[in-house]
């Protein structure tokens, strides 16, 4: 019976056999795609954290206006900029991902609960899910964590 299937596959045109229905190429490219995914997740946090340094007073005022103690701003900058960089480089990735997951959820709850903030709320929940996935599965092969463990 398995021979019949093999014979059938051999008679199919090469183009039909080349279709990768299981997306197996993702396994072959998992290390560089993992780096790309980490960079995509962290991008917004690195940019925001960096910009908060230059707009410190404005951000502190925004936080205070939303009931968040502005003395937490250095922690916000450290979480966004530091956590984002750790995620990109894949160093202490799971810890950074957990911190950024929590940060996304807290930001959604403190700043995006209004009726006019639905999309921002959903965006933050989605990013939290991405960081939770990163925390569960780890950074992949192209990461400092992997290199330090000698996995690459």
HELIX and SHEET records of a PDB file:
HELIX    1   1 UNK A    2  UNK A   11  1                                  10    
HELIX    2   2 UNK A   14  UNK A   18  1                                   5    
HELIX    3   3 UNK A   25  UNK A   28  1                                   4    
HELIX    4   4 UNK A   30  UNK A   54  1                                  25    
HELIX    5   5 UNK A   56  UNK A   65  1                                  10    
HELIX    6   6 UNK A   70  UNK A   72  5                                   3    
HELIX    7   7 UNK A   73  UNK A   77  1                                   5    
HELIX    8   8 UNK A   78  UNK A   82  3                                   5    
HELIX    9   9 UNK A   83  UNK A   89  1                                   7    
HELIX   10  10 UNK A   93  UNK A  111  1                                  19    
HELIX   11  11 UNK A  115  UNK A  117  5                                   3    
HELIX   12  12 UNK A  118  UNK A  137  1                                  20    
HELIX   13  13 UNK A  144  UNK A  149  1                                   6    
END                                                                             
